[in-house]
Amino acid sequence: QVQLVESGGGLVQAGGSLRLSCAASGSIFSFNIMSWYRQAPGKQRELVAGISRGGSTNYADSVKGRFTISRDNGKNTVYLQMNSLKREDTAVYLCNGDGWIWGQGTQVTVSS
């Protein structure tokens, strides 16, 4: 069974950037939709961005113009480039494949 492992989280100042990676132990080509979600303390998990096998993308309104999702099927990796980070972006970011397989998450903390 494919496993997803996120990395790239950390502490960054507001206005800064981070790039998250989601590496799969097997082929991600079998997944039609790869997505990034996030969950902040006391809040529900929310969809941040998704990308189809063909490269179509969608974003939460709160991150449009700041975050970019991409996938490299050859490297079995999905990325989330996050620019102009805000304090409200602080959360655990989780990778998801086709709605049913999850990674363990990576913490992103944005300080003022």
C-alpha positions in Angstrom: 0.0 0.0 0.0 1.2 3.5 -0.9 2.3 5.7 2.0 2.5 9.5 2.0 5.2 11.4 3.9 5.2 15.1 4.2 8.2 17.3 4.9 9.2 20.9 4.6 7.3 22.5 7.5 8.8 24.7 10.1 8.7 28.1 11.7 8.7 31.2 9.4 8.0 34.9 9.8 4.9 36.4 8.3 5.6 37.3 4.7 8.0 34.4 4.2 7.8 31.3 2.1 8.0 27.5 2.6 7.8 24.6 0.2 6.1 21.5 1.4 6.7 18.1 -0.2 4.6 14.9 -0.1 6.6 11.9 -1.1 4.8 8.7 -1.9 6.3 5.2 -1.4 4.7 4.1 -4.6 3.4 5.6 -7.7 1.1 8.7 -7.4 0.1 8.3 -11.0 -2.6 5.9 -9.8 -4.2 8.8 -7.8 -6.4 11.1 -9.9 -6.5 13.8 -7.3 -3.7 14.7 -4.9 -4.5 17.4 -2.3 -3.1 19.4 0.6 -5.3 19.9 3.6 -4.6 21.8 6.8 -5.9 21.7 10.3 -5.4 24.4 12.9 -6.0 23.8 16.6 -9.7 23.8 17.4 -10.7 24.1 13.8 -11.9 21.7 11.2 -9.7 20.2 8.6 -9.9 22.2 5.4 -8.9 21.7 1.8 -6.0 24.0 0.8 -5.3 22.9 -2.8 -5.8 20.0 -5.1 -4.3 18.9 -8.4 -5.5 16.3 -10.9 -3.5 13.7 -12.7 -3.7 16.0 -15.8 -2.5 19.1 -13.9 -5.8 20.9 -13.2 -5.7 22.7 -9.9 -8.1 24.3 -7.4 -7.4 26.4 -4.3 -9.2 27.6 -1.3 -10.0 31.3 -1.6 -7.9 32.1 1.4 -4.7 30.9 -0.4 -5.4 31.9 -4.0 -2.5 33.9 -5.5 -0.2 32.9 -2.6 0.1 29.1 -2.8 0.9 26.8 -5.7 0.4 23.1 -5.9 2.3 20.9 -8.3 3.0 17.3 -8.8 5.9 15.3 -10.3 4.6 11.9 -11.2 8.1 10.8 -12.2 9.3 11.5 -8.6 6.1 10.5 -7.0 6.0 13.8 -5.2 3.5 16.5 -4.7 4.6 20.0 -3.7 2.9 23.0 -2.1 4.8 26.3 -2.6 3.6 28.8 0.0 4.4 32.5 -0.4 3.4 35.6 1.5 2.6 33.5 4.6 0.2 34.8 7.2 -0.3 33.9 10.8 -3.6 32.4 9.9 -1.8 29.9 7.8 -0.4 28.2 10.9 -1.6 24.6 10.9 -0.6 21.0 10.4 -0.6 20.4 6.7 -1.5 17.0 5.4 -1.2 15.3 2.0 -4.1 13.3 0.7 -4.6 10.9 -2.2 -8.0 10.6 -3.8 -9.7 11.3 -0.5 -8.8 8.2 1.3 -5.0 8.0 2.0 -3.4 10.4 4.3 0.1 11.4 5.4 1.0 12.1 9.0 1.3 15.9 8.5 3.9 18.6 8.8 3.6 21.6 11.1 3.7 25.1 9.7 4.0 27.9 12.2 3.9 31.5 11.0 5.1 34.2 13.5 4.4 37.9 13.3 
